[in-house]
Amino acid sequence: MDAIVFQPGEGDLSEREHGVRRILAELPEFEVIDMTFDADWEGVDPHTHDDHVDSFYVLEGEVEFQVEGETIRGGPGAYVAVPRGVVHGFRNPGPDRIRVLNIHAPHAGFIGRMLGREE
């Protein structure tokens, strides 16, 4: 397997109604997405994953995470890793955009679902 190297602004771009997602890696071991969400984005409702760890590294703005009913806010440099089976969600509390590095390990088909591919 070759190493994955992207310079700033590189990666496969997926524009959405409330932001941009840049796919940085889609391998059997993990998926990595650089996600930017506008201030008006409502967020991801609390949910669980039985097949992977879902983790977030905050790059810009302040993100509000819900983890097992607890609210946690984090700014640039904050990291949240949610183990399998743990209820979690996140949102942009505003007023600025947010940007997070989202990592799914192992690969769980998130990118495929995001792009509307059959997995």
MOPAC internal coordinates of N, CA, C and O (Angstrom, degrees):
PM7 1SCF
backbone

  N    0.0000 0     0.00 0     0.00 0    0    0    0
  C    1.4358 1     0.00 0     0.00 0    1    0    0
  C    1.5251 1   108.70 1     0.00 0    2    1    0
  O    1.2310 1   120.59 1   -41.07 1    3    2    1
  N    1.3184 1   116.49 1   138.93 1    3    2    1
  C    1.4557 1   121.79 1   177.23 1    5    3    2
  C    1.5260 1   110.23 1   -86.08 1    6    5    3
  O    1.2310 1   120.70 1   -24.70 1    7    6    5
  N    1.3114 1   116.26 1   155.30 1    7    6    5
  C    1.4589 1   121.69 1   175.04 1    9    7    6
  C    1.5274 1   109.17 1   -69.35 1   10    9    7
  O    1.2310 1   120.84 1   -26.11 1   11   10    9
  N    1.3197 1   116.01 1   153.89 1   11   10    9
  C    1.4619 1   122.15 1   175.90 1   13   11   10
  C    1.5223 1   107.16 1  -104.19 1   14   13   11
  O    1.2310 1   120.79 1   -55.99 1   15   14   13
  N    1.3242 1   116.10 1   124.01 1   15   14   13
  C    1.4625 1   120.34 1   179.75 1   17   15   14
  C    1.5277 1   108.13 1  -134.15 1   18   17   15
  O    1.2310 1   120.77 1   -57.05 1   19   18   17
  N    1.3244 1   116.13 1   122.95 1   19   18   17
  C    1.4569 1   121.84 1   175.65 1   21   19   18
  C    1.5173 1   108.52 1  -125.52 1   22   21   19
  O    1.2310 1   120.57 1   -40.62 1   23   22   21
  N    1.2965 1   116.51 1   139.38 1   23   22   21
  C    1.4604 1   122.59 1   170.82 1   25   23   22
  C    1.5308 1   107.92 1   -88.59 1   26   25   23
  O    1.2310 1   119.69 1   -18.05 1   27   26   25
  N    1.3365 1   118.19 1   161.95 1   27   26   25
  C    1.4676 1   119.61 1   179.35 1   29   27   26
  C    1.5247 1   111.82 1   -50.75 1   30   29   27
  O    1.2310 1   121.07 1   -45.61 1   31   30   29
  N    1.3307 1   115.56 1   134.39 1   31   30   29
  C    1.4628 1   121.61 1   179.13 1   33   31   30
  C    1.5134 1   114.56 1    86.81 1   34   33   31
  O    1.2310 1   119.94 1   172.11 1   35   34   33
  N    1.3395 1   117.72 1    -7.89 1   35   34   33
  C    1.4613 1   120.42 1   178.94 1   37   35   34
  C    1.5279 1   109.97 1   -89.75 1   38   37   35
  O    1.2310 1   120.76 1   -10.56 1   39   38   37
  N    1.3258 1   116.16 1   169.44 1   39   38   37
  C    1.4556 1   122.91 1  -177.15 1   41   39   38
  C    1.5211 1   109.09 1   113.52 1   42   41   39
  O    1.2310 1   120.43 1   -14.65 1   43   42   41
  N    1.3126 1   116.77 1   165.35 1   43   42   41
  C    1.4624 1   121.60 1  -178.74 1   45   43   42
  C    1.5238 1   109.82 1   -79.46 1   46   45   43
  O    1.2310 1   120.35 1   -59.49 1   47   46   45
  N    1.3081 1   116.94 1   120.51 1   47   46   45
  C    1.4471 1   123.76 1  -174.31 1   49   47   46
  C    1.5214 1   111.35 1   -90.10 1   50   49   47
  O    1.2310 1   120.69 1   -44.31 1   51   50   49
  N    1.3388 1   116.28 1   135.69 1   51   50   49
  C    1.4615 1   123.15 1   175.00 1   53   51   50
  C    1.5213 1   107.04 1  -131.40 1   54   53   51
  O    1.2310 1   120.54 1   -75.49 1   55   54   53
  N    1.3344 1   116.58 1   104.51 1   55   54   53
  C    1.4572 1   120.19 1  -179.33 1   57   55   54
  C    1.5195 1   109.16 1   -83.87 1   58   57   55
  O    1.2310 1   121.32 1   -41.27 1   59   58   57
  N    1.3312 1   115.07 1   138.73 1   59   58   57
  C    1.4533 1   122.28 1  -179.12 1   61   59   58
  C    1.5224 1   109.18 1  -124.24 1   62   61   59
  O    1.2310 1   120.76 1    -8.49 1   63   62   61
  N    1.3275 1   116.15 1   171.51 1   63   62   61
  C    1.4643 1   121.27 1  -178.69 1   65   63   62
  C    1.5313 1   112.01 1   -58.14 1   66   65   63
  O    1.2310 1   119.76 1   139.39 1   67   66   65
  N    1.3220 1   118.06 1   -40.61 1   67   66   65
  C    1.4644 1   121.30 1  -175.19 1   69   67   66
  C    1.5191 1   113.64 1  -113.83 1   70   69   67
  O    1.2310 1   120.00 1  -158.24 1   71   70   69
  N    1.3478 1   117.60 1    21.76 1   71   70   69
  C    1.4540 1   118.63 1   178.34 1   73   71   70
  C    1.5152 1   112.75 1   162.50 1   74   73   71
  O    1.2310 1   121.91 1    15.92 1   75   74   73
  N    1.3251 1   113.94 1  -164.08 1   75   74   73
  C    1.4601 1   121.61 1  -175.70 1   77   75   74
  C    1.5218 1   108.75 1  -132.20 1   78   77   75
  O    1.2310 1   120.81 1   -38.65 1   79   78   77
  N    1.3170 1   116.06 1   141.35 1   79   78   77
  C    1.4627 1   121.94 1   174.13 1   81   79   78
  C    1.5151 1   108.07 1  -122.92 1   82   81   79
  O    1.2310 1   120.82 1   -50.80 1   83   82   81
  N    1.3223 1   116.03 1   129.20 1   83   82   81
  C    1.4576 1   121.79 1   179.65 1   85   83   82
  C    1.5296 1   107.55 1  -115.58 1   86   85   83
  O    1.2310 1   120.39 1   -63.54 1   87   86   85
  N    1.3245 1   116.86 1   116.46 1   87   86   85
  C    1.4599 1   122.34 1  -178.65 1   89   87   86
  C    1.5200 1   108.65 1   -80.68 1   90   89   87
  O    1.2310 1   121.04 1   -58.39 1   91   90   89
  N    1.3275 1   115.62 1   121.61 1   91   90   89
  C    1.4591 1   121.31 1  -178.58 1   93   91   90
  C    1.5123 1   112.97 1  -104.66 1   94   93   91
  O    1.2310 1   119.83 1   151.33 1   95   94   93
  N    1.3346 1   117.93 1   -28.67 1   95   94   93
  C    1.4641 1   120.12 1   179.09 1   97   95   94
  C    1.5182 1   110.21 1  -158.08 1   98   97   95
  O    1.2310 1   121.26 1   -39.48 1   99   98   97
  N    1.3150 1   115.20 1   140.52 1   99   98   97
  C    1.4647 1   122.64 1   174.61 1  101   99   98
  C    1.5186 1   106.87 1  -141.76 1  102  101   99
  O    1.2310 1   121.30 1   -90.61 1  103  102  101
  N    1.3065 1   115.12 1    89.39 1  103  102  101
  C    1.4625 1   123.29 1  -177.35 1  105  103  102
  C    1.5246 1   109.55 1  -124.33 1  106  105  103
  O    1.2310 1   119.21 1   -16.23 1  107  106  105
  N    1.3334 1   119.11 1   163.77 1  107  106  105
  C    1.4674 1   119.57 1   177.26 1  109  107  106
  C    1.5297 1   113.18 1   -58.20 1  110  109  107
  O    1.2310 1   120.46 1   149.84 1  111  110  109
  N    1.3172 1   116.72 1   -30.16 1  111  110  109
  C    1.4648 1   120.56 1  -176.54 1  113  111  110
  C    1.5261 1   113.12 1   -79.65 1  114  113  111
  O    1.2310 1   120.22 1   148.22 1  115  114  113
  N    1.3505 1   117.19 1   -31.78 1  115  114  113
  C    1.4624 1   120.77 1  -177.26 1  117  115  114
  C    1.5174 1   111.98 1  -167.11 1  118  117  115
  O    1.2310 1   121.69 1   -16.93 1  119  118  117
  N    1.3381 1   114.38 1   163.07 1  119  118  117
  C    1.4622 1   123.41 1   172.80 1  121  119  118
  C    1.5258 1   106.30 1  -123.93 1  122  121  119
  O    1.2310 1   120.15 1   -40.33 1  123  122  121
  N    1.3356 1   117.32 1   139.67 1  123  122  121
  C    1.4636 1   121.53 1   179.28 1  125  123  122
  C    1.5259 1   108.93 1  -131.55 1  126  125  123
  O    1.2310 1   121.46 1   -52.87 1  127  126  125
  N    1.3470 1   114.82 1   127.13 1  127  126  125
  C    1.4544 1   120.89 1  -179.60 1  129  127  126
  C    1.5278 1   108.73 1  -131.24 1  130  129  127
  O    1.2310 1   120.47 1   -49.49 1  131  130  129
  N    1.3240 1   116.70 1   130.51 1  131  130  129
  C    1.4655 1   123.57 1   172.99 1  133  131  130
  C    1.5250 1   105.06 1   -91.91 1  134  133  131
  O    1.2310 1   120.17 1   -66.36 1  135  134  133
  N    1.3484 1   117.28 1   113.64 1  135  134  133
  C    1.4628 1   121.92 1  -173.63 1  137  135  134
  C    1.5221 1   111.00 1  -115.87 1  138  137  135
  O    1.2310 1   121.06 1   -48.09 1  139  138  137
  N    1.3289 1   115.59 1   131.91 1  139  138  137
  C    1.4551 1   122.00 1   174.65 1  141  139  138
  C    1.5238 1   107.66 1  -119.65 1  142  141  139
  O    1.2310 1   120.89 1   -48.29 1  143  142  141
  N    1.3447 1   115.90 1   131.71 1  143  142  141
  C    1.4564 1   120.80 1  -179.42 1  145  143  142
  C    1.5173 1   109.77 1  -126.08 1  146  145  143
  O    1.2310 1   120.91 1   -43.13 1  147  146  145
  N    1.3360 1   115.87 1   136.87 1  147  146  145
  C    1.4574 1   122.13 1   178.45 1  149  147  146
  C    1.5288 1   110.43 1   -69.39 1  150  149  147
  O    1.2310 1   121.17 1   -14.19 1  151  150  149
  N    1.3320 1   115.37 1   165.81 1  151  150  149
  C    1.4593 1   121.26 1  -178.84 1  153  151  150
  C    1.5237 1   112.36 1   -62.91 1  154  153  151
  O    1.2310 1   119.29 1   152.80 1  155  154  153
  N    1.3432 1   118.97 1   -27.20 1  155  154  153
  C    1.4640 1   121.44 1  -177.93 1  157  155  154
  C    1.5327 1   113.98 1   -87.21 1  158  157  155
  O    1.2310 1   120.19 1  -176.59 1  159  158  157
  N    1.3381 1   117.24 1     3.41 1  159  158  157
  C    1.4648 1   121.26 1  -179.83 1  161  159  158
  C    1.5271 1   109.17 1   -70.70 1  162  161  159
  O    1.2310 1   120.51 1   -48.28 1  163  162  161
  N    1.3275 1   116.62 1   131.72 1  163  162  161
  C    1.4663 1   121.33 1  -174.92 1  165  163  162
  C    1.5254 1   114.09 1   -82.16 1  166  165  163
  O    1.2310 1   119.70 1   158.83 1  167  166  165
  N    1.3157 1   118.17 1   -21.17 1  167  166  165
  C    1.4518 1   119.89 1   175.80 1  169  167  166
  C    1.5141 1   115.08 1   107.18 1  170  169  167
  O    1.2310 1   121.72 1     3.84 1  171  170  169
  N    1.3325 1   114.31 1  -176.16 1  171  170  169
  C    1.4618 1   123.19 1   178.84 1  173  171  170
  C    1.5241 1   107.15 1  -109.07 1  174  173  171
  O    1.2310 1   120.53 1   -57.66 1  175  174  173
  N    1.3242 1   116.59 1   122.34 1  175  174  173
  C    1.4607 1   120.88 1   178.78 1  177  175  174
  C    1.5232 1   110.98 1   -63.37 1  178  177  175
  O    1.2310 1   120.20 1   -26.70 1  179  178  177
  N    1.3397 1   117.22 1   153.30 1  179  178  177
  C    1.4670 1   120.50 1   177.92 1  181  179  178
  C    1.5295 1   111.77 1   -55.41 1  182  181  179
  O    1.2310 1   121.19 1   -43.69 1  183  182  181
  N    1.3387 1   115.32 1   136.31 1  183  182  181
  C    1.4575 1   122.99 1  -177.49 1  185  183  182
  C    1.5305 1   108.36 1  -157.37 1  186  185  183
  O    1.2310 1   120.19 1    -3.65 1  187  186  185
  N    1.3105 1   117.24 1   176.35 1  187  186  185
  C    1.4704 1   121.88 1   176.25 1  189  187  186
  C    1.5203 1   109.76 1  -130.17 1  190  189  187
  O    1.2310 1   121.40 1   -16.65 1  191  190  189
  N    1.3269 1   114.92 1   163.35 1  191  190  189
  C    1.4623 1   122.25 1   172.08 1  193  191  190
  C    1.5243 1   106.77 1  -129.15 1  194  193  191
  O    1.2310 1   120.60 1   -50.44 1  195  194  193
  N    1.3158 1   116.46 1   129.56 1  195  194  193
  C    1.4605 1   120.29 1   178.37 1  197  195  194
  C    1.5228 1   112.73 1   -94.71 1  198  197  195
  O    1.2310 1   120.55 1   171.50 1  199  198  197
  N    1.3519 1   116.55 1    -8.50 1  199  198  197
  C    1.4600 1   119.21 1  -171.73 1  201  199  198
  C    1.5252 1   114.89 1  -117.37 1  202  201  199
  O    1.2310 1   119.76 1   179.25 1  203  202  201
  N    1.3395 1   118.06 1    -0.75 1  203  202  201
  C    1.4710 1   118.76 1  -179.51 1  205  203  202
  C    1.5196 1   112.23 1  -162.02 1  206  205  203
  O    1.2310 1   121.36 1   -17.90 1  207  206  205
  N    1.3282 1   115.00 1   162.10 1  207  206  205
  C    1.4584 1   123.00 1   171.12 1  209  207  206
  C    1.5294 1   107.08 1   -87.36 1  210  209  207
  O    1.2310 1   120.51 1   -44.46 1  211  210  209
  N    1.3204 1   116.64 1   135.54 1  211  210  209
  C    1.4572 1   122.89 1   179.02 1  213  211  210
  C    1.5236 1   106.59 1  -112.09 1  214  213  211
  O    1.2310 1   120.12 1   -60.35 1  215  214  213
  N    1.3266 1   117.37 1   119.65 1  215  214  213
  C    1.4623 1   118.78 1  -177.53 1  217  215  214
  C    1.5254 1   111.04 1  -130.57 1  218  217  215
  O    1.2310 1   122.09 1   -24.70 1  219  218  217
  N    1.3373 1   113.60 1   155.30 1  219  218  217
  C    1.4578 1   121.71 1  -173.26 1  221  219  218
  C    1.5195 1   109.78 1  -137.77 1  222  221  219
  O    1.2310 1   120.84 1   -47.98 1  223  222  221
  N    1.3271 1   116.00 1   132.02 1  223  222  221
  C    1.4590 1   122.41 1   173.38 1  225  223  222
  C    1.5228 1   106.22 1  -118.28 1  226  225  223
  O    1.2310 1   120.08 1   -61.15 1  227  226  225
  N    1.3158 1   117.46 1   118.85 1  227  226  225
  C    1.4607 1   121.44 1  -176.54 1  229  227  226
  C    1.5272 1   109.68 1   -77.47 1  230  229  227
  O    1.2310 1   121.03 1   -55.98 1  231  230  229
  N    1.3344 1   115.63 1   124.02 1  231  230  229
  C    1.4592 1   122.46 1   179.11 1  233  231  230
  C    1.5287 1   112.35 1   -99.83 1  234  233  231
  O    1.2310 1   120.42 1   141.88 1  235  234  233
  N    1.3403 1   116.80 1   -38.12 1  235  234  233
  C    1.4698 1   121.40 1  -178.42 1  237  235  234
  C    1.5230 1   109.53 1  -145.75 1  238  237  235
  O    1.2310 1   121.12 1   -31.58 1  239  238  237
  N    1.3306 1   115.47 1   148.42 1  239  238  237
  C    1.4550 1   121.28 1   175.37 1  241  239  238
  C    1.5159 1   112.67 1    76.40 1  242  241  239
  O    1.2310 1   121.59 1     7.78 1  243  242  241
  N    1.3183 1   114.57 1  -172.22 1  243  242  241
  C    1.4603 1   120.90 1   177.16 1  245  243  242
  C    1.5197 1   108.05 1  -116.29 1  246  245  243
  O    1.2310 1   120.45 1   -51.75 1  247  246  245
  N    1.3374 1   116.74 1   128.25 1  247  246  245
  C    1.4519 1   122.90 1  -177.50 1  249  247  246
  C    1.5221 1   108.24 1  -109.58 1  250  249  247
  O    1.2310 1   121.13 1   -40.04 1  251  250  249
  N    1.3223 1   115.45 1   139.96 1  251  250  249
  C    1.4571 1   120.41 1   175.83 1  253  251  250
  C    1.5282 1   108.30 1  -105.61 1  254  253  251
  O    1.2310 1   120.81 1   -64.74 1  255  254  253
  N    1.3164 1   116.05 1   115.26 1  255  254  253
  C    1.4601 1   122.80 1   179.61 1  257  255  254
  C    1.5241 1   109.45 1  -101.13 1  258  257  255
  O    1.2310 1   120.67 1   -36.40 1  259  258  257
  N    1.3187 1   116.31 1   143.60 1  259  258  257
  C    1.4601 1   122.97 1   169.85 1  261  259  258
  C    1.5240 1   105.87 1  -111.57 1  262  261  259
  O    1.2310 1   120.40 1   -59.35 1  263  262  261
  N    1.3236 1   116.84 1   120.65 1  263  262  261
  C    1.4652 1   121.28 1   179.50 1  265  263  262
  C    1.5258 1   107.53 1  -132.74 1  266  265  263
  O    1.2310 1   120.92 1   -66.99 1  267  266  265
  N    1.3382 1   115.85 1   113.01 1  267  266  265
  C    1.4669 1   121.87 1  -179.63 1  269  267  266
  C    1.5300 1   111.37 1    52.40 1  270  269  267
  O    1.2310 1   120.42 1  -138.09 1  271  270  269
  N    1.3404 1   116.81 1    41.91 1  271  270  269
  C    1.4525 1   121.83 1   177.01 1  273  271  270
  C    1.5172 1   114.78 1    82.47 1  274  273  271
  O    1.2310 1   119.45 1   175.15 1  275  274  273
  N    1.3152 1   118.66 1    -4.85 1  275  274  273
  C    1.4616 1   122.33 1   178.85 1  277  275  274
  C    1.5301 1   109.20 1   -98.05 1  278  277  275
  O    1.2310 1   120.60 1   -40.99 1  279  278  277
  N    1.3250 1   116.46 1   139.01 1  279  278  277
  C    1.4626 1   121.82 1   177.15 1  281  279  278
  C    1.5224 1   109.04 1   -95.21 1  282  281  279
  O    1.2310 1   121.29 1   -51.80 1  283  282  281
  N    1.3321 1   115.14 1   128.20 1  283  282  281
  C    1.4604 1   122.07 1  -179.94 1  285  283  282
  C    1.5234 1   107.08 1  -128.67 1  286  285  283
  O    1.2310 1   120.22 1   -52.54 1  287  286  285
  N    1.3129 1   117.18 1   127.46 1  287  286  285
  C    1.4687 1   120.71 1   176.45 1  289  287  286
  C    1.5167 1   108.93 1  -107.41 1  290  289  287
  O    1.2310 1   121.04 1   -40.22 1  291  290  289
  N    1.3307 1   115.62 1   139.78 1  291  290  289
  C    1.4532 1   120.02 1   179.24 1  293  291  290
  C    1.5078 1   111.81 1  -144.83 1  294  293  291
  O    1.2310 1   121.18 1   -39.91 1  295  294  293
  N    1.3355 1   115.36 1   140.09 1  295  294  293
  C    1.4480 1   121.82 1   177.22 1  297  295  294
  C    1.5124 1   110.74 1  -103.41 1  298  297  295
  O    1.2310 1   119.82 1    12.73 1  299  298  297
  N    1.3163 1   117.94 1  -167.27 1  299  298  297
  C    1.4650 1   121.67 1  -177.84 1  301  299  298
  C    1.5278 1   112.32 1   -50.90 1  302  301  299
  O    1.2310 1   121.35 1   -50.83 1  303  302  301
  N    1.3214 1   115.03 1   129.17 1  303  302  301
  C    1.4549 1   121.90 1  -178.76 1  305  303  302
  C    1.5151 1   113.60 1    97.56 1  306  305  303
  O    1.2310 1   119.70 1   166.60 1  307  306  305
  N    1.3357 1   118.18 1   -13.40 1  307  306  305
  C    1.4666 1   120.77 1   177.95 1  309  307  306
  C    1.5302 1   109.33 1   -72.05 1  310  309  307
  O    1.2310 1   120.95 1   -35.00 1  311  310  309
  N    1.3272 1   115.78 1   145.00 1  311  310  309
  C    1.4669 1   121.52 1  -179.92 1  313  311  310
  C    1.5280 1   108.64 1  -133.12 1  314  313  311
  O    1.2310 1   120.90 1   -47.66 1  315  314  313
  N    1.3236 1   115.89 1   132.34 1  315  314  313
  C    1.4607 1   122.38 1   177.63 1  317  315  314
  C    1.5182 1   107.49 1  -128.21 1  318  317  315
  O    1.2310 1   120.50 1   -56.37 1  319  318  317
  N    1.3416 1   116.65 1   123.63 1  319  318  317
  C    1.4667 1   122.12 1   175.88 1  321  319  318
  C    1.5204 1   107.84 1  -117.35 1  322  321  319
  O    1.2310 1   120.64 1   -56.14 1  323  322  321
  N    1.3251 1   116.38 1   123.86 1  323  322  321
  C    1.4529 1   121.56 1  -175.34 1  325  323  322
  C    1.5290 1   108.94 1  -110.69 1  326  325  323
  O    1.2310 1   120.02 1   -67.33 1  327  326  325
  N    1.3367 1   117.57 1   112.67 1  327  326  325
  C    1.4647 1   120.69 1  -179.82 1  329  327  326
  C    1.5380 1   112.28 1   -65.39 1  330  329  327
  O    1.2310 1   121.17 1   -15.15 1  331  330  329
  N    1.2945 1   115.37 1   164.85 1  331  330  329
  C    1.4697 1   122.29 1   176.40 1  333  331  330
  C    1.5240 1   109.70 1   -53.81 1  334  333  331
  O    1.2310 1   121.08 1   -41.19 1  335  334  333
  N    1.3327 1   115.54 1   138.81 1  335  334  333
  C    1.4557 1   121.23 1   174.84 1  337  335  334
  C    1.5158 1   115.77 1    80.69 1  338  337  335
  O    1.2310 1   119.16 1   178.95 1  339  338  337
  N    1.3354 1   119.22 1    -1.05 1  339  338  337
  C    1.4611 1   121.89 1  -179.30 1  341  339  338
  C    1.5346 1   109.17 1   -94.42 1  342  341  339
  O    1.2310 1   120.65 1   -50.16 1  343  342  341
  N    1.3307 1   116.36 1   129.84 1  343  342  341
  C    1.4649 1   122.02 1  -179.79 1  345  343  342
  C    1.5270 1   109.41 1   -69.62 1  346  345  343
  O    1.2310 1   120.81 1   -49.16 1  347  346  345
  N    1.3363 1   116.06 1   130.84 1  347  346  345
  C    1.4530 1   120.67 1  -178.82 1  349  347  346
  C    1.5254 1   111.44 1  -156.10 1  350  349  347
  O    1.2310 1   120.91 1   -19.56 1  351  350  349
  N    1.3123 1   115.86 1   160.44 1  351  350  349
  C    1.4551 1   124.02 1   175.07 1  353  351  350
  C    1.5160 1   107.03 1  -164.82 1  354  353  351
  O    1.2310 1   120.30 1    -5.95 1  355  354  353
  N    1.3117 1   117.03 1   174.05 1  355  354  353
  C    1.4590 1   119.54 1   176.15 1  357  355  354
  C    1.5191 1   110.03 1  -156.07 1  358  357  355
  O    1.2310 1   121.61 1   -19.69 1  359  358  357
  N    1.3418 1   114.53 1   160.31 1  359  358  357
  C    1.4617 1   119.33 1  -179.49 1  361  359  358
  C    1.5255 1   109.44 1  -154.75 1  362  361  359
  O    1.2310 1   122.03 1   -11.67 1  363  362  361
  N    1.3234 1   113.71 1   168.33 1  363  362  361
  C    1.4525 1   121.40 1   175.06 1  365  363  362
  C    1.5242 1   107.47 1   -96.89 1  366  365  363
  O    1.2310 1   119.46 1   -68.30 1  367  366  365
  N    1.3387 1   118.63 1   111.70 1  367  366  365
  C    1.4566 1   119.52 1   179.17 1  369  367  366
  C    1.5268 1   113.44 1   -75.56 1  370  369  367
  O    1.2310 1   120.26 1   175.51 1  371  370  369
  N    1.3519 1   117.10 1    -4.49 1  371  370  369
  C    1.4593 1   122.33 1   177.85 1  373  371  370
  C    1.5204 1   111.40 1    78.96 1  374  373  371
  O    1.2310 1   118.71 1    -4.57 1  375  374  373
  N    1.2790 1   120.07 1   175.43 1  375  374  373
  C    1.4667 1   127.11 1     1.59 1  377  375  374
  C    1.5316 1   113.06 1   -90.86 1  378  377  375
  O    1.2310 1   119.69 1   177.67 1  379  378  377
  N    1.3409 1   118.19 1    -2.33 1  379  378  377
  C    1.4595 1   121.26 1  -176.95 1  381  379  378
  C    1.5245 1   111.05 1  -102.18 1  382  381  379
  O    1.2310 1   120.85 1   -11.30 1  383  382  381
  N    1.3130 1   115.98 1   168.70 1  383  382  381
  C    1.4601 1   119.65 1   175.43 1  385  383  382
  C    1.5300 1   109.21 1   -70.47 1  386  385  383
  O    1.2310 1   121.24 1   -18.04 1  387  386  385
  N    1.3233 1   115.23 1   161.96 1  387  386  385
  C    1.4643 1   121.11 1   175.16 1  389  387  386
  C    1.5175 1   108.78 1  -124.05 1  390  389  387
  O    1.2310 1   121.52 1   -23.61 1  391  390  389
  N    1.3264 1   114.69 1   156.39 1  391  390  389
  C    1.4644 1   120.39 1   177.36 1  393  391  390
  C    1.5257 1   107.48 1  -141.79 1  394  393  391
  O    1.2310 1   121.01 1   -52.78 1  395  394  393
  N    1.3471 1   115.67 1   127.22 1  395  394  393
  C    1.4600 1   121.13 1  -179.72 1  397  395  394
  C    1.5186 1   110.28 1  -131.70 1  398  397  395
  O    1.2310 1   121.35 1   -30.42 1  399  398  397
  N    1.3024 1   115.03 1   149.58 1  399  398  397
  C    1.4555 1   121.99 1   169.74 1  401  399  398
  C    1.5234 1   105.01 1   -95.50 1  402  401  399
  O    1.2310 1   120.23 1   -62.44 1  403  402  401
  N    1.3347 1   117.16 1   117.56 1  403  402  401
  C    1.4613 1   122.77 1  -176.97 1  405  403  402
  C    1.5283 1   108.54 1  -107.81 1  406  405  403
  O    1.2310 1   121.09 1   -53.88 1  407  406  405
  N    1.3374 1   115.52 1   126.12 1  407  406  405
  C    1.4656 1   121.58 1  -177.78 1  409  407  406
  C    1.5185 1   109.44 1  -123.22 1  410  409  407
  O    1.2310 1   120.83 1   -53.21 1  411  410  409
  N    1.3230 1   116.02 1   126.79 1  411  410  409
  C    1.4592 1   122.71 1   175.43 1  413  411  410
  C    1.5306 1   107.00 1  -111.62 1  414  413  411
  O    1.2310 1   120.70 1   -55.88 1  415  414  413
  N    1.3336 1   116.27 1   124.12 1  415  414  413
  C    1.4668 1   119.06 1  -179.29 1  417  415  414
  C    1.5312 1   109.71 1  -138.16 1  418  417  415
  O    1.2310 1   120.39 1   -53.96 1  419  418  417
  N    1.3303 1   116.85 1   126.04 1  419  418  417
  C    1.4631 1   127.68 1    -5.52 1  421  419  418
  C    1.5340 1   111.10 1   -74.43 1  422  421  419
  O    1.2310 1   121.35 1     0.10 1  423  422  421
  N    1.3277 1   115.03 1  -179.90 1  423  422  421
  C    1.4630 1   122.76 1   176.73 1  425  423  422
  C    1.5220 1   108.19 1   -50.12 1  426  425  423
  O    1.2310 1   120.98 1   -49.02 1  427  426  425
  N    1.3371 1   115.74 1   130.98 1  427  426  425
  C    1.4671 1   119.10 1  -177.82 1  429  427  426
  C    1.5242 1   112.51 1  -129.43 1  430  429  427
  O    1.2310 1   119.91 1  -168.19 1  431  430  429
  N    1.3224 1   117.78 1    11.81 1  431  430  429
  C    1.4527 1   120.77 1   178.02 1  433  431  430
  C    1.5156 1   115.03 1    82.68 1  434  433  431
  O    1.2310 1   119.89 1  -170.14 1  435  434  433
  N    1.3326 1   117.81 1     9.86 1  435  434  433
  C    1.4656 1   120.35 1  -178.82 1  437  435  434
  C    1.5232 1   111.42 1   -60.52 1  438  437  435
  O    1.2310 1   120.40 1   133.59 1  439  438  437
  N    1.3142 1   116.85 1   -46.41 1  439  438  437
  C    1.4720 1   119.74 1  -178.83 1  441  439  438
  C    1.5232 1   110.65 1   -61.25 1  442  441  439
  O    1.2310 1   120.36 1   137.29 1  443  442  441
  N    1.3140 1   116.91 1   -42.71 1  443  442  441
  C    1.4570 1   120.37 1   177.61 1  445  443  442
  C    1.5248 1   112.46 1   -58.99 1  446  445  443
  O    1.2310 1   120.49 1   136.47 1  447  446  445
  N    1.3316 1   116.66 1   -43.53 1  447  446  445
  C    1.4632 1   120.57 1   177.93 1  449  447  446
  C    1.5318 1   110.56 1   -66.70 1  450  449  447
  O    1.2310 1   120.32 1   140.12 1  451  450  449
  N    1.3251 1   116.99 1   -39.88 1  451  450  449
  C    1.4592 1   122.01 1   179.42 1  453  451  450
  C    1.5302 1   110.83 1   -60.80 1  454  453  451
  O    1.2310 1   120.56 1   143.16 1  455  454  453
  N    1.3229 1   116.53 1   -36.84 1  455  454  453
  C    1.4641 1   121.64 1  -178.02 1  457  455  454
  C    1.5318 1   113.09 1   -92.21 1  458  457  455
  O    1.2310 1   120.33 1   179.79 1  459  458  457
  N    1.3379 1   116.97 1    -0.21 1  459  458  457
  C    1.4612 1   120.92 1   179.36 1  461  459  458
  C    1.5102 1   114.45 1    76.57 1  462  461  459
  O    1.2310 1   120.51 1  -157.95 1  463  462  461
  N    1.3496 1   116.63 1    22.05 1  463  462  461
  C    1.4604 1   120.33 1   177.31 1  465  463  462
  C    1.5174 1   109.36 1   -86.99 1  466  465  463
  O    1.2310 1   121.11 1   -31.03 1  467  466  465
  N    1.3083 1   115.48 1   148.97 1  467  466  465
  C    1.4779 1   120.56 1   172.31 1  469  467  466
  C    1.5180 1   107.70 1   -74.30 1  470  469  467
  O    1.2310 1   119.85 1   -49.63 1  471  470  469
  N    1.3115 1   117.89 1   130.37 1  471  470  469
  C    1.4863 1   121.46 1   179.79 1  473  471  470
  C    1.5137 1   108.87 1  -111.22 1  474  473  471
  O    1.2310 1   120.10 1   180.00 1  475  474  473

